[in-house]
Amino acid sequence: MVLGIETSCDETAVGVVAGSLLLSSVLSSQVEAHARFGGVVPEVAARAHVEAIRPLVHDALRQAGIHQTQVDAIAATRGPGLVGSLVVGFGFAKAFAWTLDKPFLGIDHMEGHLFAPRLEHPGYQPPAVVLLASGGHSQIIHVPEWGRYTEMGRTIDDAAGEAFDKLARFMGLGYPGGPAIDRAAASGDPTAITFPRALGDRPFDLSFSGLKTSVTTYLAKAARADMVPPLGDVAASIQEAIVDVLVEKTFNAVDATGVGRVAGGGGVLANTRLRRRLAEVAADRGVELFLPSPALCTDNGAMIAAAACFHLGDGSRSGWDADVDPGLRLG
């Protein structure tokens, strides 16, 4: 039984997991604190983590129905992420583990997202291709077995979530951008505007900077001509362009590896259209699909605990001198 702490960006989250059984998951959101700035302010995020973390740990233990002495280990996100945010959760977790005389494990944030589907889908097992897409990172990972990861593709510029956030801000939809575009797209026509898809000659890598430039140029020209299309159509067309790339690249990796399972994790996987398209293509290909519920796609402590449960079982531990790594890379 592991207590996991996640503070890589702007959400303070704590979860308790036993093996792959979810016992609790609690979160303190900073959306309102950052919304007026149009994005995450690192100093604001770090201060908010300091204020929220201790009460959240108590809430997670209470929700799980256990005393702190009953946990087998304490885990926290080591990276990637904002250094100030990471230090808060990592330092608290190490001190808590030391106080309880329990093992401590530093966990890769993206590996946490990779393990998130296990909390709801017992059938999710390697080998698999996993699409990891969040605000700061987008990767396609081949998982031949737990603990062994090969990065097949990654973003070469903007991550998918970053593209959603930047374009939503440009369109005046607010922060966070992914959910805002998802909501606006519900009333729009995804075929109304054809924005570019960076599919190119790199079968697994992802690119969204060209889309961002195309959208901003298109909207600027439309505004000058006083011919701005309905907001819903713009949002739906942007969303479709991003989804097309993510889906095609993911299934390129499926074709290359021959695996019969696809999974996903990260905040972008909460997108309604992406989930539907992945399900449609997986069904057409006869491939099993494992997606976490939207609440477990976004940052949470339970996914960190789930990854730590695996590593605890294989004997892994982090030393008391372990430190955060904001640039940590999976695969």
N, C-alpha and C positions, 0 to 999 in steps of 0.2 A: 504494500500500500504506500503510495507516494503522494506527497503534496507538491504541486508544481506552481511556480510563480512566473508570470509573463509580464515584462515591462519594457518591451523592445521599442515602443513608439509612444502612442497616445492613449493606450488602454492599460489600466492596472487590472490584472486578472489572476485569479487563484483557483485551482481545482484539485480535487482528490480523486485518484484512480487506483483501483486494485486490479492489476493485470490489464485487462481491457474493459473493466467494468467501471462506468462513470458513477462516482458517488456524490460529487458536488462540483459545481462550476459557478463562480460568482465574478462579477465584473464591475468596475467603476469607469464609466465613459467620460472622456474629456471633450466630447464633440462641441458642447456649448462654449467651453473655454477657448477653443481654437477657431470656432466658426467666424468670429468677428475679425480674425486675422486672415481668413481665407485659406488657412492651412496650418500645419503643426509648427508651433514655436518651441524649439527644444528646451529652453529654460522654463517655460510654463509647464511643459510636460513633466520635467524632472521634479519640480516642486509638487505637482499634483500627485505623482507617484508616492512621494514621501508622506503626504497627508493620508493617502488612501490605503497603503499596503497593510499596516498592522490590523485595522478593523476588518479588512477583507480576509485576511488569514483566519481570524477568529470566526467570521461568517462561514467560510468554506468548511472549517472543522465542524462547526455546529450543524451545517446542512448535511454533512456526511454522517453525523451522529457518532463522532469519535472524539477522543481526547488527543491532544498533541503528542502524547507519549506513545500512542498506538501506531503512528506512521513509521514505516520502515526506512524512509529516506526523504530528503528534501531536494528538490530540483529547481533550477531557474534558467531562464534564457541567457545564454552566453553571447549571442550575436546571431545574425547581423542586426543592426539597429542603430538608434541614436545613443551615443556613448553615455550621456548623462542619464538617460532613462534606464539603460541596461545596468549601470552601476547601482542604482537604487535597489532593484529587485535582486540582483546577484549578491550584493553585499548583505542585504537583509537575510537572504536564504542561507548564505554561509554562516552568518552569526546564529541563526535559528538552529541550523543543523549542529553547530558546535555546542550550543547550549543544551540541546537534547541528546548529544552524543550519538548522532545519527550520521549515516553516509550522506555526502553532498555530491550532486551531479550537475555539471553545466551542460546545457542542451542547445543544439543548433535550432534556432527559431523555425527554419524551413523544414527541418526534420520533424519538428512538432506538427506542422501542417500535414506532412506526409503520413503521420500516424493518426491524425484526427479521424479518418473514416473508420478505424478499428473500434472506436468507441460506440459505433452504432451498427456496424456491419461485420459480424463474425466471419463471414465468408471472404472478407478482404485479406488476401494472402499473396505473397510473391509467387511467381514472377508477375510483375505489373509495370505498366507505364503510368507515371504520375505527373499530372499537370499542376504545377505550383504557381499561382499567380496572385500577387498582393500589391499593395501600394508602392513598394519599393523594389520588388523582385519578381521576375517571371522566369521559370525554368521548366524544362521537360526532363524528367528523371527516369532512367531505367532501373528498376529494383529487382535484381535476380534473387535476392534473399534479404531478410531484414538485416540492416547494418551495412550492406554493400550497395553503394549508389554510384551510378554512372550518369553524369550530366550529358544528355544528348543535344540539348539546345538551351539557349538562354536569350534574354533580350540583349541586343547589341547597342541599344540606346535607352529610350524610355520604357519602363515596365508598363504592363497593361493598366494596372491601377493608377499609375502616375499619369498615363494618358487620359483616363477617365477624369481624374481630379483636375488636371490642367484645363481640359476642354470644358468641363462643367463651370470652372471659375471664369473662363473666357466668355461663356454664354450667360453668366449671371445666375447660375443655378445653385450656387452656394457650395458649402463643404459639409460632409464628404461628398465628393463628386460622383463616385460609382453609384450609390443608391439614388442620387438625384437624377442622373441620366436614366437609370432603370425606370424610375417613376415617370419621367417625362416621355420616355419611349413608348410607354404603354398606350398612349393615344396617337402615336405616329405611324407613318408608313416607312418600313425599313428599305423600301426600294425607291423612295422619293428622290434621293440624291446618291450618286455613285462616288463614294470616296475610295481612294486607293487602298489596296491590300498588298502589303510587302511579303509576297510569297516567294518570289525570286528563286535563285539557284542554291540557296542554303536550306535544305529540307526541314531542318529542325529549329533553326534560330528564329528569334522573334524581333520585330522592329515596328515601332509605332511613332517615331519622330516625323516620318513623312506624312502620316495621317494627320498628326497635329498641325503641321504646316499647311496642308491642304485645306483643312477645316477652317483655320483662322483666315487664310487667304480668301476662301470662298465667302465666308460671312462678311468680311470687310468689303469685298466687291459688291455683295448683295445689298449691304447697308448703304453704300454710296449710290447705288441705283434705286434705292428705296424699294427693293424687291426681296426683303428678308422672308424666307419661307416659314411656315408654322414651326414653332419650337419643337413640338413633338416629332415632326418629320426629321428635323436635324438630329435630334437625340437618337431616334431609332436608326437612322442611317449610320451615325457614328458607332453605335452599339453593334450594328450588324457587321461593320468592317472589322472591329476588334474581335468579335466572336468568330468570324470566318477564319481569321488567321490562327487563333488559338485552337480551334477545332481541327483545321487542316493539318497544322504542325503536329498536334498530338497524335492524330491517326497516321501521319507519316511515320512517326516513331513506332506505332503499333505494327505497321507493315514491315518495318525494318527489323524489328525484334521477333515478330511472330507470336507475341504474348496474347493471351486471351482475356486480360483484365486491364481496365483503365480506372484510375482513381484521380481525385483532385483535392486540392486544399488551398487555402488562402482566401482573402476577402473577395477577390474577383469571382470566385466560384459560387458566391451567393447570388450572382446576377441571374435573373430569371431567364433571360433568353439563352445565355450560355448553358445553363443547366438543361434546358429543353433541347437545344441542338446536340449536346453531348449524348443525351439519352436517345435521341432519334438516330444518330449515326451509329452509336453502339448497338442499338437494336438491329439496324440494317446489316451490320457486320457480324452479328452474333457474338459480340464482345460483352463481358460482364462489366458493369459500371458501378463504382462505389464513390458516392459523394456524401460528405457530411451534411447535416442539416445546416441551414444558413447561419445559425448561432455558433456552430462549431467551425464554420469556414473562416469567420473573422477571428482575430486574436483572442486566445483564451488560455487559461492556466491548465485546463484538463489535457490539452494536447501535449504540453510540456511534460506533464506527469506521465502520460501514456508512453511517450518516447523514453522517458527515464525508467519506466517499469521494465522495458526491454533491456536497456543497458545495465540496469541493476541485476537482472537475471544472468547476463553474460559476464558479470564480475567487474564491470567498469565502475570507477570512482573518479572524482575530481579531487585534486589536492587542495589543501587549505590555501595554497599560494596561487591557485587558479585565478585568472582575470578575464574580463570581458574582451570580446573581439568584434568590434563594430563591422569589420569587413569579412567576417566569417563566410565561407562558401561551401555549399553542400555539393558533393559529387566531384 
